[in-house]
Amino acid sequence: MADDRALRLRAAWLYYNRDMTQKEIADRLGISRSSVIRLLEEARRRDKPVVLVGSMRPATSQSADGP
C-alpha cells in the first residue's frame, strides 16, 4: 500500500535524519511506539535509502585581501 510505504519512509526519515526517538516519532505520527519499531525494521529490511532533499548554499570564498 502507498500509505504504508509513505509512513515507513517518513518514520525512517525522522529517525535517521532528525535524530528523533521512537517515542517522539510515535507521538508525531499518531501511532504506537511498537508500530514505529515495526516500520523502522521494515525500512531496514527493504533497504530503503533515506534521501535529504533541500537547497544547498553556495560556498563563499574569501580572498586573502579581505571580503
PDB file of N, CA, C and O in Angstrom:
ATOM      1  N   MET A   1       0.825  -1.178   0.000  1.00  0.00           N
ATOM      2  CA  MET A   1       0.000   0.000   0.000  1.00  0.00           C
ATOM      3  C   MET A   1       0.871   1.244   0.000  1.00  0.00           C
ATOM      4  O   MET A   1       1.918   1.281   0.646  1.00  0.00           O
ATOM      5  N   ALA A   2       0.438   2.249  -0.719  1.00  0.00           N
ATOM      6  CA  ALA A   2       1.183   3.502  -0.801  1.00  0.00           C
ATOM      7  C   ALA A   2       1.231   4.205   0.546  1.00  0.00           C
ATOM      8  O   ALA A   2       2.246   4.810   0.892  1.00  0.00           O
ATOM      9  N   ASP A   3       0.139   4.133   1.315  1.00  0.00           N
ATOM     10  CA  ASP A   3       0.108   4.782   2.622  1.00  0.00           C
ATOM     11  C   ASP A   3       1.116   4.148   3.579  1.00  0.00           C
ATOM     12  O   ASP A   3       1.787   4.854   4.332  1.00  0.00           O
ATOM     13  N   ASP A   4       1.223   2.827   3.553  1.00  0.00           N
ATOM     14  CA  ASP A   4       2.191   2.127   4.397  1.00  0.00           C
ATOM     15  C   ASP A   4       3.612   2.527   4.016  1.00  0.00           C
ATOM     16  O   ASP A   4       4.454   2.759   4.884  1.00  0.00           O
ATOM     17  N   ARG A   5       3.868   2.603   2.726  1.00  0.00           N
ATOM     18  CA  ARG A   5       5.201   2.967   2.247  1.00  0.00           C
ATOM     19  C   ARG A   5       5.542   4.392   2.673  1.00  0.00           C
ATOM     20  O   ARG A   5       6.650   4.646   3.146  1.00  0.00           O
ATOM     21  N   ALA A   6       4.620   5.306   2.514  1.00  0.00           N
ATOM     22  CA  ALA A   6       4.849   6.702   2.896  1.00  0.00           C
ATOM     23  C   ALA A   6       5.109   6.818   4.399  1.00  0.00           C
ATOM     24  O   ALA A   6       5.999   7.556   4.822  1.00  0.00           O
ATOM     25  N   LEU A   7       4.346   6.103   5.190  1.00  0.00           N
ATOM     26  CA  LEU A   7       4.514   6.139   6.641  1.00  0.00           C
ATOM     27  C   LEU A   7       5.856   5.538   7.042  1.00  0.00           C
ATOM     28  O   LEU A   7       6.540   6.060   7.923  1.00  0.00           O
ATOM     29  N   ARG A   8       6.226   4.443   6.394  1.00  0.00           N
ATOM     30  CA  ARG A   8       7.501   3.785   6.671  1.00  0.00           C
ATOM     31  C   ARG A   8       8.673   4.714   6.346  1.00  0.00           C
ATOM     32  O   ARG A   8       9.619   4.821   7.126  1.00  0.00           O
ATOM     33  N   LEU A   9       8.606   5.377   5.205  1.00  0.00           N
ATOM     34  CA  LEU A   9       9.681   6.274   4.812  1.00  0.00           C
ATOM     35  C   LEU A   9       9.726   7.519   5.693  1.00  0.00           C
ATOM     36  O   LEU A   9      10.804   8.024   6.006  1.00  0.00           O
ATOM     37  N   ARG A  10       8.564   8.009   6.090  1.00  0.00           N
ATOM     38  CA  ARG A  10       8.505   9.171   6.979  1.00  0.00           C
ATOM     39  C   ARG A  10       9.133   8.835   8.334  1.00  0.00           C
ATOM     40  O   ARG A  10       9.917   9.616   8.873  1.00  0.00           O
ATOM     41  N   ALA A  11       8.785   7.675   8.874  1.00  0.00           N
ATOM     42  CA  ALA A  11       9.340   7.252  10.158  1.00  0.00           C
ATOM     43  C   ALA A  11      10.864   7.107  10.065  1.00  0.00           C
ATOM     44  O   ALA A  11      11.589   7.548  10.957  1.00  0.00           O
ATOM     45  N   ALA A  12      11.334   6.496   8.997  1.00  0.00           N
ATOM     46  CA  ALA A  12      12.775   6.315   8.815  1.00  0.00           C
ATOM     47  C   ALA A  12      13.470   7.664   8.667  1.00  0.00           C
ATOM     48  O   ALA A  12      14.551   7.868   9.219  1.00  0.00           O
ATOM     49  N   TRP A  13      12.863   8.579   7.932  1.00  0.00           N
ATOM     50  CA  TRP A  13      13.456   9.904   7.746  1.00  0.00           C
ATOM     51  C   TRP A  13      13.566  10.636   9.082  1.00  0.00           C
ATOM     52  O   TRP A  13      14.604  11.225   9.382  1.00  0.00           O
ATOM     53  N   LEU A  14      12.519  10.603   9.870  1.00  0.00           N
ATOM     54  CA  LEU A  14      12.545  11.261  11.175  1.00  0.00           C
ATOM     55  C   LEU A  14      13.592  10.642  12.090  1.00  0.00           C
ATOM     56  O   LEU A  14      14.279  11.348  12.828  1.00  0.00           O
ATOM     57  N   TYR A  15      13.709   9.326  12.037  1.00  0.00           N
ATOM     58  CA  TYR A  15      14.639   8.605  12.910  1.00  0.00           C
ATOM     59  C   TYR A  15      16.096   8.868  12.525  1.00  0.00           C
ATOM     60  O   TYR A  15      16.922   9.187  13.380  1.00  0.00           O
ATOM     61  N   TYR A  16      16.404   8.732  11.227  1.00  0.00           N
ATOM     62  CA  TYR A  16      17.788   8.822  10.790  1.00  0.00           C
ATOM     63  C   TYR A  16      18.251  10.239  10.486  1.00  0.00           C
ATOM     64  O   TYR A  16      19.431  10.544  10.664  1.00  0.00           O
ATOM     65  N   ASN A  17      17.367  11.107  10.037  1.00  0.00           N
ATOM     66  CA  ASN A  17      17.789  12.447   9.637  1.00  0.00           C
ATOM     67  C   ASN A  17      17.469  13.527  10.660  1.00  0.00           C
ATOM     68  O   ASN A  17      18.127  14.567  10.699  1.00  0.00           O
ATOM     69  N   ARG A  18      16.474  13.284  11.473  1.00  0.00           N
ATOM     70  CA  ARG A  18      16.119  14.260  12.507  1.00  0.00           C
ATOM     71  C   ARG A  18      16.496  13.785  13.903  1.00  0.00           C
ATOM     72  O   ARG A  18      16.269  14.486  14.889  1.00  0.00           O
ATOM     73  N   ASP A  19      17.077  12.583  13.978  1.00  0.00           N
ATOM     74  CA  ASP A  19      17.523  12.012  15.258  1.00  0.00           C
ATOM     75  C   ASP A  19      16.416  11.995  16.307  1.00  0.00           C
ATOM     76  O   ASP A  19      16.671  12.209  17.492  1.00  0.00           O
ATOM     77  N   MET A  20      15.191  11.739  15.867  1.00  0.00           N
ATOM     78  CA  MET A  20      14.070  11.650  16.798  1.00  0.00           C
ATOM     79  C   MET A  20      14.029  10.258  17.404  1.00  0.00           C
ATOM     80  O   MET A  20      14.427   9.281  16.769  1.00  0.00           O
ATOM     81  N   THR A  21      13.547  10.175  18.634  1.00  0.00           N
ATOM     82  CA  THR A  21      13.392   8.875  19.273  1.00  0.00           C
ATOM     83  C   THR A  21      12.148   8.186  18.719  1.00  0.00           C
ATOM     84  O   THR A  21      11.310   8.810  18.068  1.00  0.00           O
ATOM     85  N   GLN A  22      12.050   6.891  18.992  1.00  0.00           N
ATOM     86  CA  GLN A  22      10.869   6.149  18.557  1.00  0.00           C
ATOM     87  C   GLN A  22       9.612   6.722  19.206  1.00  0.00           C
ATOM     88  O   GLN A  22       8.562   6.786  18.567  1.00  0.00           O
ATOM     89  N   LYS A  23       9.706   7.132  20.443  1.00  0.00           N
ATOM     90  CA  LYS A  23       8.571   7.736  21.153  1.00  0.00           C
ATOM     91  C   LYS A  23       8.164   9.053  20.497  1.00  0.00           C
ATOM     92  O   LYS A  23       6.975   9.302  20.296  1.00  0.00           O
ATOM     93  N   GLU A  24       9.136   9.895  20.164  1.00  0.00           N
ATOM     94  CA  GLU A  24       8.843  11.174  19.506  1.00  0.00           C
ATOM     95  C   GLU A  24       8.184  10.960  18.149  1.00  0.00           C
ATOM     96  O   GLU A  24       7.256  11.678  17.777  1.00  0.00           O
ATOM     97  N   ILE A  25       8.671   9.972  17.420  1.00  0.00           N
ATOM     98  CA  ILE A  25       8.087   9.661  16.106  1.00  0.00           C
ATOM     99  C   ILE A  25       6.659   9.168  16.274  1.00  0.00           C
ATOM    100  O   ILE A  25       5.765   9.571  15.530  1.00  0.00           O
ATOM    101  N   ALA A  26       6.448   8.300  17.245  1.00  0.00           N
ATOM    102  CA  ALA A  26       5.096   7.786  17.500  1.00  0.00           C
ATOM    103  C   ALA A  26       4.138   8.931  17.814  1.00  0.00           C
ATOM    104  O   ALA A  26       3.024   8.974  17.291  1.00  0.00           O
ATOM    105  N   ASP A  27       4.566   9.846  18.658  1.00  0.00           N
ATOM    106  CA  ASP A  27       3.728  10.994  19.002  1.00  0.00           C
ATOM    107  C   ASP A  27       3.460  11.865  17.783  1.00  0.00           C
ATOM    108  O   ASP A  27       2.331  12.306  17.567  1.00  0.00           O
ATOM    109  N   ARG A  28       4.488  12.112  16.992  1.00  0.00           N
ATOM    110  CA  ARG A  28       4.359  12.970  15.808  1.00  0.00           C
ATOM    111  C   ARG A  28       3.412  12.366  14.778  1.00  0.00           C
ATOM    112  O   ARG A  28       2.600  13.072  14.180  1.00  0.00           O
ATOM    113  N   LEU A  29       3.522  11.049  14.574  1.00  0.00           N
ATOM    114  CA  LEU A  29       2.719  10.383  13.544  1.00  0.00           C
ATOM    115  C   LEU A  29       1.376   9.877  14.059  1.00  0.00           C
ATOM    116  O   LEU A  29       0.537   9.430  13.276  1.00  0.00           O
ATOM    117  N   GLY A  30       1.172   9.944  15.362  1.00  0.00           N
ATOM    118  CA  GLY A  30      -0.087   9.486  15.935  1.00  0.00           C
ATOM    119  C   GLY A  30      -0.270   7.984  15.899  1.00  0.00           C
ATOM    120  O   GLY A  30      -1.376   7.480  15.706  1.00  0.00           O
ATOM    121  N   ILE A  31       0.852   7.265  16.089  1.00  0.00           N
ATOM    122  CA  ILE A  31       0.811   5.801  16.098  1.00  0.00           C
ATOM    123  C   ILE A  31       1.533   5.315  17.356  1.00  0.00           C
ATOM    124  O   ILE A  31       2.135   6.107  18.080  1.00  0.00           O
ATOM    125  N   SER A  32       1.466   4.008  17.606  1.00  0.00           N
ATOM    126  CA  SER A  32       2.126   3.456  18.789  1.00  0.00           C
ATOM    127  C   SER A  32       3.630   3.310  18.547  1.00  0.00           C
ATOM    128  O   SER A  32       4.093   3.251  17.408  1.00  0.00           O
ATOM    129  N   ARG A  33       4.366   3.254  19.636  1.00  0.00           N
ATOM    130  CA  ARG A  33       5.813   3.051  19.539  1.00  0.00           C
ATOM    131  C   ARG A  33       6.131   1.696  18.905  1.00  0.00           C
ATOM    132  O   ARG A  33       7.101   1.575  18.156  1.00  0.00           O
ATOM    133  N   SER A  34       5.332   0.694  19.194  1.00  0.00           N
ATOM    134  CA  SER A  34       5.563  -0.618  18.579  1.00  0.00           C
ATOM    135  C   SER A  34       5.368  -0.557  17.062  1.00  0.00           C
ATOM    136  O   SER A  34       6.042  -1.270  16.318  1.00  0.00           O
ATOM    137  N   SER A  35       4.450   0.290  16.610  1.00  0.00           N
ATOM    138  CA  SER A  35       4.269   0.476  15.163  1.00  0.00           C
ATOM    139  C   SER A  35       5.491   1.139  14.552  1.00  0.00           C
ATOM    140  O   SER A  35       5.901   0.790  13.446  1.00  0.00           O
ATOM    141  N   VAL A  36       6.076   2.097  15.269  1.00  0.00           N
ATOM    142  CA  VAL A  36       7.289   2.757  14.786  1.00  0.00           C
ATOM    143  C   VAL A  36       8.417   1.733  14.660  1.00  0.00           C
ATOM    144  O   VAL A  36       9.134   1.717  13.659  1.00  0.00           O
ATOM    145  N   ILE A  37       8.572   0.886  15.666  1.00  0.00           N
ATOM    146  CA  ILE A  37       9.602  -0.155  15.623  1.00  0.00           C
ATOM    147  C   ILE A  37       9.399  -1.046  14.405  1.00  0.00           C
ATOM    148  O   ILE A  37      10.354  -1.360  13.695  1.00  0.00           O
ATOM    149  N   ARG A  38       8.160  -1.453  14.165  1.00  0.00           N
ATOM    150  CA  ARG A  38       7.851  -2.294  13.009  1.00  0.00           C
ATOM    151  C   ARG A  38       8.176  -1.576  11.699  1.00  0.00           C
ATOM    152  O   ARG A  38       8.742  -2.177  10.786  1.00  0.00           O
ATOM    153  N   LEU A  39       7.821  -0.297  11.604  1.00  0.00           N
ATOM    154  CA  LEU A  39       8.091   0.475  10.384  1.00  0.00           C
ATOM    155  C   LEU A  39       9.589   0.607  10.130  1.00  0.00           C
ATOM    156  O   LEU A  39      10.041   0.470   8.993  1.00  0.00           O
ATOM    157  N   LEU A  40      10.358   0.871  11.183  1.00  0.00           N
ATOM    158  CA  LEU A  40      11.805   1.005  11.023  1.00  0.00           C
ATOM    159  C   LEU A  40      12.452  -0.318  10.640  1.00  0.00           C
ATOM    160  O   LEU A  40      13.363  -0.346   9.811  1.00  0.00           O
ATOM    161  N   GLU A  41      11.992  -1.408  11.233  1.00  0.00           N
ATOM    162  CA  GLU A  41      12.515  -2.727  10.871  1.00  0.00           C
ATOM    163  C   GLU A  41      12.212  -3.041   9.411  1.00  0.00           C
ATOM    164  O   GLU A  41      13.059  -3.577   8.698  1.00  0.00           O
ATOM    165  N   GLU A  42      11.019  -2.712   8.975  1.00  0.00           N
ATOM    166  CA  GLU A  42      10.629  -2.951   7.583  1.00  0.00           C
ATOM    167  C   GLU A  42      11.454  -2.078   6.632  1.00  0.00           C
ATOM    168  O   GLU A  42      11.863  -2.532   5.563  1.00  0.00           O
ATOM    169  N   ALA A  43      11.691  -0.839   7.024  1.00  0.00           N
ATOM    170  CA  ALA A  43      12.515   0.041   6.187  1.00  0.00           C
ATOM    171  C   ALA A  43      13.932  -0.514   6.060  1.00  0.00           C
ATOM    172  O   ALA A  43      14.511  -0.499   4.973  1.00  0.00           O
ATOM    173  N   ARG A  44      14.486  -0.998   7.159  1.00  0.00           N
ATOM    174  CA  ARG A  44      15.830  -1.605   7.114  1.00  0.00           C
ATOM    175  C   ARG A  44      15.829  -2.867   6.255  1.00  0.00           C
ATOM    176  O   ARG A  44      16.739  -3.084   5.455  1.00  0.00           O
ATOM    177  N   ARG A  45      14.811  -3.685   6.425  1.00  0.00           N
ATOM    178  CA  ARG A  45      14.731  -4.944   5.682  1.00  0.00           C
ATOM    179  C   ARG A  45      14.667  -4.690   4.181  1.00  0.00           C
ATOM    180  O   ARG A  45      15.289  -5.397   3.388  1.00  0.00           O
ATOM    181  N   ARG A  46      13.919  -3.691   3.815  1.00  0.00           N
ATOM    182  CA  ARG A  46      13.769  -3.377   2.392  1.00  0.00           C
ATOM    183  C   ARG A  46      14.920  -2.531   1.862  1.00  0.00           C
ATOM    184  O   ARG A  46      15.005  -2.257   0.665  1.00  0.00           O
ATOM    185  N   ASP A  47      15.816  -2.115   2.782  1.00  0.00           N
ATOM    186  CA  ASP A  47      16.987  -1.335   2.402  1.00  0.00           C
ATOM    187  C   ASP A  47      16.595  -0.072   1.649  1.00  0.00           C
ATOM    188  O   ASP A  47      17.152   0.238   0.597  1.00  0.00           O
ATOM    189  N   LYS A  48      15.637   0.643   2.199  1.00  0.00           N
ATOM    190  CA  LYS A  48      15.183   1.877   1.580  1.00  0.00           C
ATOM    191  C   LYS A  48      16.172   2.989   1.896  1.00  0.00           C
ATOM    192  O   LYS A  48      16.467   3.244   3.064  1.00  0.00           O
ATOM    193  N   PRO A  49      16.680   3.642   0.880  1.00  0.00           N
ATOM    194  CA  PRO A  49      17.558   4.775   1.160  1.00  0.00           C
ATOM    195  C   PRO A  49      16.751   5.957   1.671  1.00  0.00           C
ATOM    196  O   PRO A  49      15.604   6.158   1.271  1.00  0.00           O
ATOM    197  N   VAL A  50      17.348   6.727   2.547  1.00  0.00           N
ATOM    198  CA  VAL A  50      16.712   7.933   3.051  1.00  0.00           C
ATOM    199  C   VAL A  50      17.484   9.097   2.458  1.00  0.00           C
ATOM    200  O   VAL A  50      18.672   9.272   2.729  1.00  0.00           O
ATOM    201  N   VAL A  51      16.805   9.881   1.656  1.00  0.00           N
ATOM    202  CA  VAL A  51      17.450  10.951   0.914  1.00  0.00           C
ATOM    203  C   VAL A  51      17.045  12.296   1.490  1.00  0.00           C
ATOM    204  O   VAL A  51      15.866  12.555   1.728  1.00  0.00           O
ATOM    205  N   LEU A  52      18.031  13.143   1.708  1.00  0.00           N
ATOM    206  CA  LEU A  52      17.760  14.506   2.136  1.00  0.00           C
ATOM    207  C   LEU A  52      17.588  15.368   0.896  1.00  0.00           C
ATOM    208  O   LEU A  52      18.434  15.358   0.002  1.00  0.00           O
ATOM    209  N   VAL A  53      16.511  16.098   0.846  1.00  0.00           N
ATOM    210  CA  VAL A  53      16.266  16.988  -0.281  1.00  0.00           C
ATOM    211  C   VAL A  53      16.150  18.395   0.273  1.00  0.00           C
ATOM    212  O   VAL A  53      15.352  18.650   1.175  1.00  0.00           O
ATOM    213  N   GLY A  54      16.924  19.281  -0.250  1.00  0.00           N
ATOM    214  CA  GLY A  54      16.875  20.662   0.210  1.00  0.00           C
ATOM    215  C   GLY A  54      17.798  21.514  -0.623  1.00  0.00           C
ATOM    216  O   GLY A  54      18.486  21.017  -1.514  1.00  0.00           O
ATOM    217  N   SER A  55      17.811  22.773  -0.338  1.00  0.00           N
ATOM    218  CA  SER A  55      18.685  23.660  -1.092  1.00  0.00           C
ATOM    219  C   SER A  55      20.063  23.664  -0.463  1.00  0.00           C
ATOM    220  O   SER A  55      20.214  23.561   0.754  1.00  0.00           O
ATOM    221  N   MET A  56      21.036  23.784  -1.299  1.00  0.00           N
ATOM    222  CA  MET A  56      22.411  23.872  -0.826  1.00  0.00           C
ATOM    223  C   MET A  56      22.864  25.310  -1.023  1.00  0.00           C
ATOM    224  O   MET A  56      22.641  25.908  -2.076  1.00  0.00           O
ATOM    225  N   ARG A  57      23.482  25.839  -0.028  1.00  0.00           N
ATOM    226  CA  ARG A  57      24.012  27.184  -0.147  1.00  0.00           C
ATOM    227  C   ARG A  57      25.364  27.115  -0.837  1.00  0.00           C
ATOM    228  O   ARG A  57      26.185  26.254  -0.521  1.00  0.00           O
ATOM    229  N   PRO A  58      25.596  28.022  -1.779  1.00  0.00           N
ATOM    230  CA  PRO A  58      26.907  28.014  -2.427  1.00  0.00           C
ATOM    231  C   PRO A  58      27.995  28.404  -1.438  1.00  0.00           C
ATOM    232  O   PRO A  58      27.787  29.236  -0.555  1.00  0.00           O
ATOM    233  N   ALA A  59      29.127  27.800  -1.599  1.00  0.00           N
ATOM    234  CA  ALA A  59      30.257  28.112  -0.725  1.00  0.00           C
ATOM    235  C   ALA A  59      30.730  29.523  -1.014  1.00  0.00           C
ATOM    236  O   ALA A  59      30.766  29.956  -2.166  1.00  0.00           O
ATOM    237  N   THR A  60      31.083  30.217   0.017  1.00  0.00           N
ATOM    238  CA  THR A  60      31.607  31.558  -0.170  1.00  0.00           C
ATOM    239  C   THR A  60      33.108  31.507  -0.002  1.00  0.00           C
ATOM    240  O   THR A  60      33.625  30.844   0.897  1.00  0.00           O
ATOM    241  N   SER A  61      33.792  32.205  -0.864  1.00  0.00           N
ATOM    242  CA  SER A  61      35.247  32.228  -0.748  1.00  0.00           C
ATOM    243  C   SER A  61      35.681  33.633  -0.363  1.00  0.00           C
ATOM    244  O   SER A  61      35.129  34.632  -0.826  1.00  0.00           O
ATOM    245  N   GLN A  62      36.657  33.672   0.473  1.00  0.00           N
ATOM    246  CA  GLN A  62      37.214  34.950   0.893  1.00  0.00           C
ATOM    247  C   GLN A  62      38.653  35.009   0.429  1.00  0.00           C
ATOM    248  O   GLN A  62      39.419  34.065   0.624  1.00  0.00           O
ATOM    249  N   SER A  63      39.012  36.107  -0.178  1.00  0.00           N
ATOM    250  CA  SER A  63      40.399  36.255  -0.620  1.00  0.00           C
ATOM    251  C   SER A  63      41.266  36.673   0.555  1.00  0.00           C
ATOM    252  O   SER A  63      40.767  37.077   1.606  1.00  0.00           O
ATOM    253  N   ALA A  64      42.546  36.570   0.362  1.00  0.00           N
ATOM    254  CA  ALA A  64      43.493  36.955   1.417  1.00  0.00           C
ATOM    255  C   ALA A  64      43.440  38.461   1.680  1.00  0.00           C
ATOM    256  O   ALA A  64      43.864  38.926   2.738  1.00  0.00           O
ATOM    257  N   ASP A  65      42.912  39.228   0.702  1.00  0.00           N
ATOM    258  CA  ASP A  65      42.833  40.681   0.846  1.00  0.00           C
ATOM    259  C   ASP A  65      41.627  41.113   1.651  1.00  0.00           C
ATOM    260  O   ASP A  65      41.485  42.299   1.950  1.00  0.00           O
ATOM    261  N   GLY A  66      40.760  40.194   2.008  1.00  0.00           N
ATOM    262  CA  GLY A  66      39.556  40.529   2.793  1.00  0.00           C
ATOM    263  C   GLY A  66      38.306  40.354   1.961  1.00  0.00           C
ATOM    264  O   GLY A  66      38.379  39.926   0.809  1.00  0.00           O
ATOM    265  N   PRO A  67      37.158  40.681   2.533  1.00  0.00           N
ATOM    266  CA  PRO A  67      35.891  40.458   1.828  1.00  0.00           C
ATOM    267  C   PRO A  67      35.681  41.335   0.626  1.00  0.00           C
ATOM    268  O   PRO A  67      34.651  41.233  -0.041  1.00  0.00           O
TER     269      PRO A  67
END
